[in-house]
């Protein structure tokens, strides 16, 4: 009878040993960086930013004939959730909490006035002006005070971000924040304040020119 000889386990090839050693070294380095065990390592592995942006190009010029009479600052917390119809949220779905802060200007357009809108008496002591009602400008988000508080994404959404050209885009919540800010500006009485400020400005200006009676109306 013959006794089978047990084969000794084969040794790892050289390239496998080198790969295992490299992975171990990287794990130690990143662990030390994460736990701040190696304070000088952050400077070695740190990234530097270089602005390679070209010069800005002038696309168009517009003459502005409006008087910006009031400005409001607004903030809204956007809670945007997108769910799949037949899949659980852990697999497919997103929820984003976003703080949007921005400003809205209220202005009076003085470019369309003509001689029918500005009447002066013969003695040049009384003036009557008829102006259009104040309007609201487009909301402008402040990038320094707008930020995402939290982002929750399902597994499929995370995998999609890896192959997307614009991962974790905040365009949807930014548009929603602009919409809510514009709605809040409409209900804030900002246009009424702009008309009052415009009236005070014109009265002060014309009285400095010698007019004693100044009447401003809006139509």
C-alpha positions in Angstrom: 0.0 0.0 0.0 1.2 3.5 -0.8 0.6 6.5 1.4 -0.4 9.7 -0.5 2.0 12.5 0.0 0.3 15.8 1.0 1.3 18.7 -1.2 2.7 21.7 0.5 0.7 24.9 0.0 2.0 26.9 -2.9 3.7 30.2 -2.2 2.2 33.5 -3.3 3.9 34.9 -6.4 6.0 38.0 -6.1 3.5 40.3 -7.7 0.8 39.2 -5.3 3.1 39.9 -2.3 3.9 43.3 -3.6 0.2 44.1 -4.2 -0.7 43.0 -0.6 2.1 45.1 0.8 1.0 48.2 -1.2 -2.6 47.8 0.0 -1.4 47.5 3.6 0.8 50.6 3.4 -2.0 52.6 1.8 -4.4 51.5 4.5 -2.0 52.5 7.2 -1.4 55.9 5.6 -5.0 56.8 5.1 -5.9 55.5 8.6 -3.2 57.8 10.1 -4.5 60.7 8.0 -8.1 60.0 9.1 -7.3 59.7 12.8 -4.7 62.5 12.7 -2.1 60.1 14.0 0.4 61.3 11.5 0.2 65.1 11.5 2.8 65.7 8.8 1.1 63.2 6.5 -1.8 65.6 5.7 0.7 68.1 4.1 2.3 65.3 2.0 -1.0 64.0 0.7 -2.8 67.4 0.5 -4.1 68.8 -2.7 -3.4 72.1 -4.2 -5.8 74.2 -6.3 -4.8 76.0 -9.5 -7.1 78.4 -11.2 -6.6 77.8 -15.0 -9.7 79.7 -16.0 -9.4 81.9 -19.1 -10.4 85.5 -19.3 -14.1 86.3 -19.0 -15.8 87.3 -22.3 -18.2 90.2 -22.6 -21.3 88.8 -24.2 -23.6 91.9 -24.3 -24.2 95.4 -22.8 -27.6 96.8 -21.7 -28.5 100.3 -20.6 -30.2 100.3 -17.2 -32.7 103.0 -16.5 -34.3 101.6 -13.3 -33.9 102.7 -9.7 -33.3 99.9 -7.3 -35.2 101.2 -4.3 -35.3 98.2 -1.9 -33.7 94.9 -1.4 -34.8 91.9 0.7 -32.8 89.0 2.0 -34.5 85.6 2.3 -33.7 82.1 3.5 -35.5 78.8 2.9 -34.8 75.2 3.8 -35.7 73.0 0.8 -36.6 69.4 1.5 -36.7 67.6 -1.8 -37.5 63.9 -1.9 -37.7 61.7 -5.0 -39.1 58.2 -4.5 -39.3 55.2 -6.9 -42.8 53.8 -7.5 -42.0 50.1 -6.9 -38.6 50.2 -5.3 -37.6 50.8 -1.6 -35.8 54.1 -0.8 -32.7 52.2 0.2 -32.4 50.9 -3.3 -33.6 53.8 -5.4 -34.6 57.3 -4.1 -33.1 60.5 -3.0 -33.7 63.1 -0.3 -31.9 66.4 0.0 -32.0 69.1 2.6 -30.7 72.4 1.2 -30.5 75.8 2.8 -31.0 78.5 0.1 -30.2 82.1 0.9 -30.5 84.9 -1.5 -31.6 88.5 -2.2 -34.4 90.0 -4.3 -34.3 93.6 -5.5 -37.4 95.8 -6.0 -37.1 98.6 -8.6 -38.9 101.3 -10.5 -38.3 101.5 -14.2 -37.8 105.2 -15.2 -36.8 104.5 -18.8 -40.3 104.7 -20.3 -41.3 108.1 -18.9 -42.2 110.9 -21.4 -43.6 114.5 -21.2 -47.0 113.2 -20.3 -45.6 111.5 -17.1 -43.7 114.6 -15.9 -45.6 117.9 -15.6 -44.1 121.1 -14.3 -46.0 124.4 -13.7 -45.0 127.6 -15.3 -43.3 129.0 -12.2 -41.3 125.8 -11.8 -42.3 125.3 -8.2 -44.7 122.4 -8.6 -44.0 119.1 -10.2 -46.2 116.0 -10.8 -44.7 112.7 -11.7 -46.5 109.5 -12.8 -44.4 106.4 -12.5 -45.0 102.7 -13.2 -45.5 100.4 -10.2 -42.4 98.8 -8.7 -41.4 95.4 -9.9 -39.3 92.5 -8.4 -36.1 91.4 -9.9 -34.9 87.8 -10.2 -33.8 86.2 -7.0 -30.0 85.8 -6.7 -28.7 82.9 -4.6 -25.8 83.6 -2.4 -23.3 80.7 -2.8 -21.5 81.6 0.4 -24.6 81.2 2.5 -26.4 78.4 0.5 -25.4 74.8 1.2 -26.7 71.2 1.3 -27.4 70.0 4.9 -27.7 66.3 4.1 -28.1 64.0 1.1 -29.6 60.6 1.2 -29.3 58.4 -1.9 -30.3 54.8 -2.7 -27.8 52.2 -3.9 -28.7 52.6 -7.5 -28.4 56.4 -7.3 -24.9 56.1 -5.8 -23.9 53.8 -8.6 -25.3 56.2 -11.1 -23.3 59.0 -9.6 -20.1 57.1 -10.3 -20.8 57.2 -14.1 -22.5 60.5 -14.2 -20.8 63.6 -15.6 -22.3 65.8 -12.9 -22.6 63.7 -9.7 -24.6 65.1 -6.7 -26.0 67.9 -8.8 -27.8 70.5 -6.7 -29.5 72.2 -9.6 -33.0 70.9 -8.7 -32.9 72.1 -5.1 -31.4 75.4 -6.2 -34.2 76.1 -8.7 -36.7 75.1 -6.0 -35.1 77.5 -3.5 -35.2 80.3 -6.1 -38.9 79.6 -6.6 -39.7 79.8 -2.9 -37.7 82.9 -2.4 -39.5 84.6 -5.3 -42.8 83.7 -3.8 -41.8 85.0 -0.4 -40.7 88.3 -1.9 -44.1 88.7 -3.5 -45.8 88.4 -0.1 -43.2 90.6 1.7 -44.4 94.0 0.7 -41.1 94.7 -0.9 -42.6 96.6 -3.9 -44.6 98.9 -1.7 -41.4 99.8 0.2 -39.6 100.4 -3.1 -42.3 102.9 -4.2 -42.1 104.7 -0.9 -38.3 105.0 -1.2 -38.5 106.1 -4.8 -41.0 108.8 -3.8 -38.7 110.1 -1.0 -35.8 110.1 -3.4 -37.5 112.1 -6.1 -39.0 114.6 -3.6 -35.6 115.2 -2.1 -34.0 115.6 -5.5 -36.6 118.0 -6.9 -36.8 120.1 -3.7 -33.0 120.5 -3.9 -33.6 122.0 -7.4 -36.1 124.6 -6.1 -39.4 122.8 -6.3 -41.6 123.3 -3.3 -44.4 120.9 -4.1 -43.7 117.5 -5.6 -46.4 114.9 -6.2 -45.5 111.3 -7.2 -48.2 108.8 -8.3 -48.0 105.2 -9.5 -50.1 103.8 -12.3 
